[in-house]
Amino acid sequence: MAEKVRIHKVSGLAEGPCGKCGKGQRGVVMFEDLSLGVQCVECGHVDKDIDAEFVEDAADRDALEGMFGDEAQG
């Protein structure tokens, strides 16, 4: 069964711990077949079988505003 993973739209960081080392810093990766997965920043372990849910939080909105100004609010 696919792991449900919340991924931040702008940063690409995934919430939750690595399935191998238990550390909490993971990022989204895309494979040649265009499927998504997450890779642990600490140990490099890759989980390919994920159910991605993209989320937007205040940090994402601030980053967009910094890049695009008022255009990001639309």
N, C-alpha and C positions, 0 to 999 in steps of 0.2 A: 504494500500500500504506500502511496506517495506521501511524503512528509509535507505538511502545510507550512509554508515559509512566507513570512511577511518581509517584503523587500522595499526599501525606500527608493522612490522614483528617481531622485536626483543623485544621491550618493552611491546607489547600487549596493549599499550594505544590507545584509540579511540579519534579521533578529533571531536569537536563539543560539544555543551552543552547538559546537561541532560534534558530530556523532562519534568521532574517533577520540579526540583529545579532550573534549569538554570545554574548550575555550569559546568565548562568545563573539569573536570577530570573524565574520564571513562576508564574502562578496559574491555578487551574481556573476556567472559565466555563461557564455553561449557556445554551443557545440556546432560542428559542421552541419548537422541535420536541423539546425535552428532551434533545438530544444534548449531549455534553460536548466541550470544547476547552480549550486553554491560551492565555493571553495573556501576552506579555512585559511585565514591569513597566517596563523601560527604554524600549522603542520602540513598544509598543502592538500589535505584530504578533500576529495570532490564527491559531492552527493549529486547524482544526476536525476534521480527519481523524486522530483519535487512538484508540489502544487503551489505555484507562485501566486501570491496576492500582493499587488503593488499598492503601497500606501504613501500618503503625502502628509508630512508633519510641518511644524513651524520652521524647522531647520531647512527643509526642502524649499519652502516658500521663500525664506530669506536668501538662500543660494540663488534661486531663480531671479529674484528681484535684483540681486547684485550683478547678475549676468545680463539681464535684459531690461531692467528698470520697470516702468509701468506696464510694459507689454506682457509681463509674466502674470499679471492679475487676471487675465482673460481666460 
